[in-house]
Amino acid sequence: MGTATADAGTRRIAVFDGIRGIAIVLVVLSHGWALWPTGGITAHQLTQALFRSGNYGVSIFFVVGAFVATRALIRTASSPSGLRPGVAFARRFIRLGGQLYFLLLVVLAMTVFDLSDTTPDRVTRSSVLHIGTYTWNWYLQTHSTTARSDLGHLWYLSVDLQVFVLILAFVYLLRRHQAWLVVALGLTLAACVAWRVDVAGTELLYQSLLRTTVRMDAPLTGALAAAALPYLTGLSRWARPMATLSLVAMVPLLHLNVSNDAYFSWSGLALDLALAGFVVGCSLAPIPALVTTLLGRGPLTYLGRESLAVYLWHYPVFFFVAHHTADWRWQARTVAALLLVAALVTISNVLVERQVRRVLAAGVWVQLRGGFPAYVADRVRQRRGRADPDPAGGQLTSSGAGGGRPGSTGG
């Protein structure tokens, strides 16, 4: 039984990685205007859908990411050690910030060594400051002409962390009343949808695209799906067709969400619902073979696993290559840019991502979930255990949570 559950969880992770792989491909293609001519793209519906669907890809990231993160928060809240908001926030901050800060360090270094970069230092410093403090989307709304354009795509990480804090607050405050958590998330989502429609119809598109309250419908949809999952078990018999039909429905929605106006109307909300149906269907029953075949293996799952690094690096690399290869053919420029993105993703993975995963897997997080005083007391016990000889065997004792395998204390 345990093996079957583990296999189902592995397949689910692979499928979620696969759909995120599709998302990162769409985002990268939507930013390719920096490298290749775009005149013929709008002439055909297929190419227009593939090369103008960055918002579609972002919705996938938001819904799937918030669903996974919220399920983890709810599980932690129901564990013996409980949910510690500070620990949960720190883990999320490290998860996003490790590779982000590496990118920002590289950008700062390039402004020193790349003499052709004409961006004023004050603009770079201000941009890096707001990106690093996850306020970049707020800053861009009023400083679009005085910010680094090659880092504009990082608004996504700011919104992601901001909404995560909101979801974390909901889960913590209503951790003993999950039904009320569903109600709170549902009402917030409804208010957000009404606000999104109003803002999109009255404000400039650029400001609308960057507002947290306009963009948070997708992550709230994912969070609501995760919170409501225990109450949807009655749908288990229909879960497999739900997952398949939701995935199929995303195909016409790709075409319908090409324009920004459509994305802010009913078709954008329909995409949220289709993604919610997909993650719920994949979680309530074994994943259909068709879905696993399409998403659960091959290059898509790899791209999904590396989607954060690809997202971070592709946009500034596209700008950098376009700036330094103005006299190249667009085909050669595109190949050079993609190879450089692949190299930087690999370097970031080796130097940063592996260390981030090692830090997040450390047993110290299990101890910290018990509270900082408990963590300090545990460390004191460990120190005393190592300093006092074991009267039975003459060895140093190792008492406390640190003496076993990581995570052995639960939580």
C-alpha positions as CSV (number, residue, x, y, z in Angstrom):
1,M,0.0,0.0,0.0
2,G,2.8,2.4,0.9
3,T,4.6,1.6,-2.3
4,A,1.5,2.2,-4.4
5,T,1.0,5.5,-2.7
6,A,4.6,6.5,-3.2
7,D,4.4,5.6,-6.9
8,A,1.2,7.6,-7.3
9,G,2.9,10.6,-5.7
10,T,5.9,10.2,-8.0
11,R,3.7,10.1,-11.1
12,R,1.7,13.2,-9.8
13,I,4.9,15.2,-9.3
14,A,6.1,14.1,-12.8
15,V,2.8,15.3,-14.4
16,F,2.9,18.6,-12.5
17,D,6.5,19.1,-13.7
18,G,5.3,18.3,-17.2
19,I,2.6,20.9,-17.3
20,R,5.1,23.4,-15.8
21,G,7.4,22.4,-18.7
22,I,4.7,23.5,-21.1
23,A,4.4,26.7,-19.2
24,I,8.0,27.6,-19.4
25,V,8.2,26.9,-23.1
26,L,5.2,29.3,-23.7
27,V,6.8,32.0,-21.5
28,V,10.2,31.7,-23.3
29,L,8.5,31.8,-26.7
30,S,6.4,34.9,-25.7
31,H,9.7,36.8,-24.9
32,G,11.4,35.7,-28.1
33,W,10.5,39.1,-29.8
34,A,13.9,40.2,-28.4
35,L,15.7,37.8,-30.7
36,W,13.6,37.1,-33.8
37,P,11.3,38.9,-36.2
38,T,7.7,38.8,-35.2
39,G,6.0,40.1,-38.3
40,G,4.6,36.8,-39.5
41,I,3.6,35.4,-36.1
42,T,0.2,37.0,-36.0
43,A,-0.6,35.8,-39.5
44,H,-1.5,32.3,-38.3
45,Q,-3.6,31.3,-35.3
46,L,-1.3,28.5,-34.3
47,T,1.9,30.6,-34.2
48,Q,0.0,33.4,-32.5
49,A,-1.2,31.1,-29.8
50,L,2.3,29.6,-29.3
51,F,4.2,33.0,-29.3
52,R,1.7,35.2,-27.5
53,S,0.7,33.1,-24.5
54,G,3.1,34.2,-21.7
55,N,0.2,35.0,-19.4
56,Y,-1.2,31.5,-20.0
57,G,2.1,30.0,-18.9
58,V,2.2,32.2,-15.8
59,S,-1.3,31.0,-14.8
60,I,-0.1,27.5,-14.9
61,F,2.8,28.3,-12.7
62,F,0.6,30.2,-10.2
63,V,-2.2,27.5,-10.0
64,V,0.0,24.5,-9.8
65,G,2.6,26.1,-7.5
66,A,0.0,27.4,-5.1
67,F,-1.8,24.1,-5.0
68,V,1.4,22.2,-4.1
69,A,2.5,24.8,-1.6
70,T,-0.9,25.0,0.1
71,R,-1.2,21.3,0.5
72,A,2.2,21.2,2.1
73,L,1.2,24.0,4.5
74,I,-2.0,22.2,5.5
75,R,-0.1,18.9,6.1
76,T,2.4,20.7,8.2
77,A,-0.4,22.4,10.2
78,S,-1.9,19.0,11.0
79,S,1.4,17.4,12.0
80,P,2.5,17.0,15.6
81,S,4.9,19.9,15.4
82,G,2.4,22.2,13.8
83,L,2.8,25.1,11.4
84,R,5.4,27.7,12.3
85,P,4.8,30.7,9.9
86,G,8.3,32.0,10.3
87,V,9.8,28.7,9.4
88,A,7.4,28.3,6.4
89,F,8.2,31.8,5.2
90,A,12.0,31.2,5.6
91,R,11.8,28.0,3.5
92,R,9.8,29.8,0.7
93,F,12.2,32.7,0.8
94,I,15.2,30.4,0.4
95,R,13.5,28.4,-2.2
96,L,12.9,31.4,-4.4
97,G,15.8,33.6,-3.3
98,G,18.8,31.2,-3.8
99,Q,18.8,31.4,-7.6
100,L,17.3,34.8,-7.7
101,Y,20.1,36.4,-5.7
102,F,22.7,34.5,-7.8
103,L,21.2,36.1,-10.9
104,L,21.3,39.6,-9.3
105,L,24.9,39.1,-8.4
106,V,25.7,38.2,-12.0
107,V,23.8,41.3,-13.2
108,L,25.7,43.6,-10.9
109,A,29.0,42.0,-12.0
110,M,28.1,42.5,-15.7
111,T,27.4,46.2,-15.2
112,V,31.0,46.5,-14.1
113,F,32.6,44.4,-16.8
114,D,30.3,45.0,-19.7
115,L,31.3,48.5,-20.8
116,S,28.6,48.6,-23.5
117,D,25.9,48.5,-20.8
118,T,24.6,52.1,-20.8
119,T,22.1,51.6,-17.9
120,P,22.9,54.1,-15.2
121,D,24.2,52.6,-12.0
122,R,21.5,54.1,-9.9
123,V,18.9,52.5,-12.1
124,T,20.6,49.1,-11.6
125,R,20.9,49.5,-7.9
126,S,17.3,50.6,-7.5
127,S,16.1,47.7,-9.6
128,V,18.1,45.1,-7.8
129,L,17.0,46.5,-4.4
130,H,13.3,46.1,-5.3
131,I,13.7,42.7,-6.9
132,G,15.6,41.5,-3.9
133,T,12.9,42.7,-1.5
134,Y,10.1,41.3,-3.6
135,T,8.5,44.7,-4.3
136,W,9.5,44.8,-7.9
137,N,5.9,44.6,-9.3
138,W,4.9,47.6,-7.2
139,Y,8.0,49.6,-8.3
140,L,7.5,48.9,-12.0
141,Q,4.0,50.3,-11.9
142,T,5.3,53.9,-11.4
143,H,8.9,53.5,-12.7
144,S,8.6,51.7,-15.9
145,T,10.8,54.1,-17.8
146,T,13.5,54.2,-15.1
147,A,14.0,50.5,-14.3
148,R,16.0,47.8,-15.9
149,S,13.9,46.4,-18.8
150,D,15.9,43.2,-19.0
151,L,14.7,42.2,-15.5
152,G,11.0,43.1,-16.0
153,H,9.9,39.5,-15.9
154,L,10.9,39.1,-12.3
155,W,7.6,40.7,-11.2
156,Y,6.3,37.2,-11.1
157,L,8.5,36.2,-8.1
158,S,7.3,39.3,-6.2
159,V,3.7,38.4,-6.7
160,D,4.4,34.8,-5.9
161,L,5.9,35.6,-2.5
162,Q,3.3,38.2,-1.6
163,V,0.4,35.9,-2.3
164,F,2.2,33.0,-0.5
165,V,2.3,35.2,2.7
166,L,-1.4,35.8,2.4
167,I,-2.1,32.1,1.9
168,L,0.2,31.2,4.8
169,A,-1.7,33.7,7.0
170,F,-5.0,32.1,6.1
171,V,-3.8,28.5,6.7
172,Y,-2.2,29.4,10.1
173,L,-5.1,31.4,11.4
174,L,-7.7,28.8,10.3
175,R,-5.5,25.7,10.8
176,R,-8.1,24.1,13.1
177,H,-11.1,25.0,11.0
178,Q,-10.3,23.9,7.4
179,A,-13.9,24.4,6.3
180,W,-13.6,28.1,7.2
181,L,-10.3,28.1,5.4
182,V,-12.1,27.0,2.2
183,V,-14.7,29.8,2.8
184,A,-12.1,32.4,3.4
185,L,-10.1,31.5,0.3
186,G,-13.3,31.3,-1.8
187,L,-14.6,34.7,-0.7
188,T,-11.1,36.3,-1.3
189,L,-11.0,34.7,-4.7
190,A,-14.5,36.0,-5.6
191,A,-13.5,39.6,-4.5
192,C,-10.3,39.3,-6.4
193,V,-12.1,38.3,-9.6
194,A,-14.5,41.2,-9.3
195,W,-11.7,43.6,-8.7
196,R,-9.6,42.2,-11.6
197,V,-12.5,42.7,-14.0
198,D,-13.0,46.3,-12.8
199,V,-9.3,47.2,-12.9
200,A,-8.7,45.7,-16.3
201,G,-11.6,47.7,-17.7
202,T,-10.6,51.1,-16.2
203,E,-6.8,51.2,-15.8
204,L,-3.9,51.1,-18.2
205,L,-3.0,47.5,-19.2
206,Y,0.6,47.8,-18.0
207,Q,-0.4,48.7,-14.5
208,S,-3.1,46.0,-14.5
209,L,-0.6,43.3,-15.5
210,L,1.6,44.2,-12.5
211,R,-0.9,44.6,-9.7
212,T,-0.8,41.9,-7.1
213,T,-4.6,42.0,-6.6
214,V,-5.2,41.6,-10.3
215,R,-2.7,38.7,-10.7
216,M,-3.6,36.7,-7.5
217,D,-6.7,35.0,-8.9
218,A,-4.6,32.1,-10.3
219,P,-2.6,31.3,-7.1
220,L,-5.8,31.7,-5.0
221,T,-7.5,29.2,-7.3
222,G,-4.7,26.7,-6.6
223,A,-4.8,27.4,-2.9
224,L,-8.6,26.9,-2.8
225,A,-8.3,23.7,-4.7
226,A,-5.8,22.4,-2.2
227,A,-7.9,23.4,0.8
228,A,-11.1,22.0,-0.6
229,L,-9.5,18.7,-1.6
230,P,-10.6,16.7,1.5
231,Y,-14.3,17.7,0.8
232,L,-14.1,16.6,-2.8
233,T,-13.4,12.9,-2.2
234,G,-16.9,12.1,-3.4
235,L,-15.7,13.1,-6.9
236,S,-13.1,10.4,-6.9
237,R,-15.0,8.2,-9.3
238,W,-15.0,11.1,-11.8
239,A,-11.4,12.2,-11.0
240,R,-9.7,10.5,-13.9
241,P,-12.1,11.9,-16.6
242,M,-11.9,15.3,-14.9
243,A,-8.1,15.4,-15.2
244,T,-8.3,14.3,-18.9
245,L,-11.1,16.7,-19.8
246,S,-9.4,19.6,-18.0
247,L,-6.2,19.0,-19.9
248,V,-8.1,18.8,-23.2
249,A,-9.9,22.1,-22.4
250,M,-6.6,23.9,-22.0
251,V,-6.0,23.5,-25.7
252,P,-8.8,25.9,-26.9
253,L,-8.1,28.1,-23.9
254,L,-4.6,28.5,-25.2
255,H,-6.0,30.2,-28.3
256,L,-8.6,32.1,-26.5
257,N,-6.1,33.7,-24.0
258,V,-3.7,35.1,-26.7
259,S,-4.7,38.8,-26.2
260,N,-4.5,40.5,-22.8
261,D,-8.1,41.7,-23.0
262,A,-9.3,38.1,-23.4
263,Y,-7.0,37.0,-20.5
264,F,-8.6,39.5,-18.2
265,S,-12.1,38.4,-19.2
266,W,-14.0,35.1,-18.8
267,S,-11.4,33.0,-20.8
268,G,-8.7,33.8,-18.2
269,L,-10.9,32.7,-15.4
270,A,-11.9,29.6,-17.4
271,L,-8.2,28.7,-17.6
272,D,-8.0,29.0,-13.7
273,L,-10.9,26.6,-13.4
274,A,-9.5,24.1,-15.9
275,L,-6.2,24.1,-14.1
276,A,-8.0,23.6,-10.8
277,G,-9.9,20.7,-12.3
278,F,-6.6,19.2,-13.5
279,V,-4.7,19.3,-10.2
280,V,-7.7,18.1,-8.3
281,G,-8.4,15.3,-10.7
282,C,-4.8,14.2,-10.6
283,S,-4.9,14.2,-6.8
284,L,-8.1,12.3,-6.1
285,A,-7.4,9.2,-8.2
286,P,-4.6,7.4,-10.2
287,I,-3.6,9.7,-13.1
288,P,-5.0,8.6,-16.5
289,A,-2.5,6.9,-18.8
290,L,-3.1,9.6,-21.5
291,V,-2.1,12.4,-19.1
292,T,1.0,10.5,-17.9
293,T,2.0,9.8,-21.5
294,L,1.6,13.5,-22.6
295,L,3.1,15.1,-19.5
296,G,4.7,12.6,-17.2
297,R,8.0,11.8,-18.9
298,G,10.6,13.2,-21.3
299,P,11.9,16.7,-21.9
300,L,8.8,18.4,-20.5
301,T,9.4,17.0,-17.0
302,Y,13.0,18.1,-17.1
303,L,12.0,21.6,-18.2
304,G,9.4,21.7,-15.4
305,R,12.0,20.8,-12.8
306,E,14.3,23.5,-14.1
307,S,11.5,26.0,-14.8
308,L,12.6,28.5,-12.1
309,A,16.1,28.7,-13.4
310,V,15.0,28.9,-17.0
311,Y,12.5,31.6,-16.1
312,L,15.1,33.7,-14.2
313,W,17.8,33.5,-16.9
314,H,16.1,33.5,-20.3
315,Y,14.9,37.2,-20.3
316,P,18.2,38.9,-19.4
317,V,20.1,36.6,-21.7
318,F,17.8,37.4,-24.6
319,F,18.4,41.1,-24.0
320,F,22.2,40.6,-23.6
321,V,22.6,38.5,-26.8
322,A,20.4,40.8,-28.8
323,H,22.5,43.8,-27.7
324,H,25.8,42.2,-28.6
325,T,24.7,40.4,-31.8
326,A,22.9,43.2,-33.7
327,D,24.5,42.3,-37.0
328,W,23.8,38.5,-36.7
329,R,21.1,36.6,-38.5
330,W,18.2,36.0,-36.1
331,Q,18.6,32.2,-36.4
332,A,22.2,32.4,-35.1
333,R,21.3,34.8,-32.4
334,T,18.5,32.5,-31.2
335,V,20.8,29.5,-31.1
336,A,23.4,31.4,-29.2
337,A,20.9,32.7,-26.7
338,L,19.4,29.3,-26.0
339,L,22.8,27.7,-25.5
340,L,23.8,30.5,-23.1
341,V,20.5,30.0,-21.2
342,A,21.2,26.3,-21.0
343,A,24.8,26.9,-19.7
344,L,23.7,29.4,-17.1
345,V,20.9,27.1,-15.9
346,T,23.4,24.3,-15.5
347,I,25.8,26.5,-13.6
348,S,23.1,27.9,-11.4
349,N,21.9,24.3,-10.7
350,V,25.4,23.2,-9.7
351,L,26.5,26.2,-7.7
352,V,23.2,27.3,-6.1
353,E,20.2,25.0,-6.6
354,R,21.9,21.9,-5.1
355,Q,22.9,23.9,-2.1
356,V,19.4,25.2,-1.7
357,R,17.9,21.7,-1.8
358,R,20.5,20.5,0.7
359,V,19.6,23.4,3.1
360,L,15.9,22.8,2.8
361,A,16.4,19.0,3.4
362,A,18.4,19.6,6.6
363,G,17.0,18.2,9.8
364,V,17.2,21.7,11.4
365,W,13.9,22.6,9.9
366,V,12.2,19.7,11.7
367,Q,13.6,21.0,15.0
368,L,12.7,24.6,14.2
369,R,9.1,23.7,13.6
370,G,8.9,22.9,17.3
371,G,9.6,26.6,18.1
372,F,12.8,28.5,18.6
373,P,13.0,27.9,22.4
374,A,12.6,24.1,21.8
375,Y,15.3,24.3,19.1
376,V,17.7,26.1,21.4
377,A,17.0,23.6,24.2
378,D,17.6,20.7,21.8
379,R,20.9,22.1,20.7
380,V,22.0,22.5,24.3
381,R,21.1,18.9,25.0
382,Q,23.1,17.8,22.0
383,R,26.1,19.7,23.1
384,R,25.9,18.2,26.6
385,G,25.5,14.7,25.1
386,R,28.6,15.1,23.0
387,A,30.6,16.4,26.0
388,D,29.6,13.8,28.6
389,P,31.0,10.3,28.3
390,D,28.6,7.4,28.2
391,P,29.1,5.4,31.4
392,A,28.0,2.2,29.7
393,G,30.3,2.1,26.7
394,G,32.7,5.0,27.1
395,Q,31.2,6.7,23.9
396,L,29.8,10.1,23.6
397,T,26.0,10.2,23.8
398,S,23.9,11.9,21.2
399,S,20.6,12.8,22.8
400,G,17.8,14.8,21.4
401,A,16.3,15.1,17.9
402,G,19.7,15.5,16.2
403,G,20.8,12.0,17.2
404,G,18.6,10.1,14.7
405,R,18.1,10.5,10.9
406,P,16.8,13.8,9.7
407,G,13.1,14.2,10.2
408,S,12.9,11.4,12.7
409,T,11.2,13.6,15.3
410,G,8.2,14.1,13.1
411,G,6.6,17.1,11.6
